[in-house]
């Protein structure tokens, strides 16, 4: 074996002779396994022993391109091109350098020219397809990847690229039509069944998706991706126990993942088996302590269980991992409200707004907590900001009415009351719920009564 002989030479510091073909085999091996430093050593020694070898020079150029030494690679490639201008690799490396320099149209032109000289054009079509992808030209990319499939029905790299193009065009039906034609030629392709299942899933055809994933795992009973997608589809069909069974199969086939544990937990929660759900959520955070979704799932489960102290503990874990997730801060605010930690709830809702979570419920919750704490001016400021986002919302108008009344600005209060009543008369009960009875005075009651008569 040339590789063993080469590594033995490196250990002893002796110099052995290899013919050029052996050096090519050694370099190819190291490139395939990602050992570029050893590939460079082999190229250096190879060119010392065979300085005129065009193939070794091309391998040297390939390594220079990998190291982003494009100027030197271009210079050496020109020397090779002068000797063998129609060598396949010369075209490929020229195109690669152009592509690295973001000159994708020039790269495509070079590759198209090379088609006149190469015996096996599949690699060139694939490269042209990739260049068109860089240009977001999905139609031309599709055309070239389809040529690759026509030449080799099991070129799954090109098949994935074809589906990607259809995805980027948001053309699920086009992908389905193509994959159905593909499956007529290659019906035992688990990859194609998996891909067509994904397309059916995206357009909500869950029965068809499930059937496709079934075929995928029948063809290859160790196809983890097929079982995962099948399980997700069963969830959509509300067949949660079957979904759990398929997620469990993935855990048997490969190392367990936090993702699978969370999905199992969510299925158990939908089956109202909260204790088992929590068990699997804990497995997920044990498997991957940095997966904030697992900590959030635990916080939500204990919140459902009304165990607010534990819920608070777990939501703090999630926030410590991603403090910029407004959903975590929302849950943090809700939990603190349940625990009567109002200042912390205020902090949470302000954080949501800071993170551009402008949902009306955030503004309303924040204003109501500030009102409860007696921070009337601050509560009013929050509602005024909310009104700039939500122009005609009864939830905001009633609160503005009450807050202006509390602050002694009766005219403003009554104006907002009339706006609120015209938007949603029935919601006026919120004034009694939120504001002290002494502010629910005669004028407010009269206006409400007038609106009631108009409605009738």
Buried (B, 14 or more C-beta within 10 A) or exposed (E): EBBEEBEEBEEEEEEBEBEBEBBBBBBBBBBEEEEEEBBBBBBEBBBEBBEEBBBBBBBBBBBBBBEEBBEEBBEBBEEBBEEBEEBBBBBBBBBBBBBBEEBBEBBBBBBEBBEEBBEEBBBBBBBBBBBBBBEEBBEBBBBBBBBBBEBEBEBBEBBEBBBBBBBEEEBBEBBBBBBEEBBEEEEEBBBBBBBBBBBBBBEEBBEBBBBBBBBBBEBBEEBBBBBBBBBBBBBBEEBBEBBBBBBBBBBEEEEBBBBBBBBBBBBBBEBEBBEBBBBBBBBBBEBBEEBBBBBBBBBBBBBEBEBBEBBBBBBBBBBEBBEEBBBBBBBBBBBBBBBEBBEBBBBBBBBBBEBEBBBEEBBBBBBBBBBBBEBBEBBBBBBEBBBEEBEEBBBBBBBBBBBBBBBEBEEBBBBBBBBBBEBBBEBBEBBEEBBEEEBBEEEBEEBBEEBEEEEE
